[in-house]
């Protein structure tokens, strides 16, 4: 690695042109965990079993940036 390359600052990703002018347009979204279906002992009913908690976040419609969102 060349010494000049090591001194370059790390820049954040560039913001969308419209986000710079008008600001972000946030949309609330959630990622749901995978659901596994199990049956009971008599094999006649199915019961859902979740593999974790859903994660909530806000996503900008224009630039697709994600930020955490505390859903209360």
Secondary structure, DSSP 8 states (H G I E B T S, - for coil): --HHHHT---------HHHHHH---EEEEEE---EEEEE-TTSS-EEEEESS--EEEEEETTT--EEE----
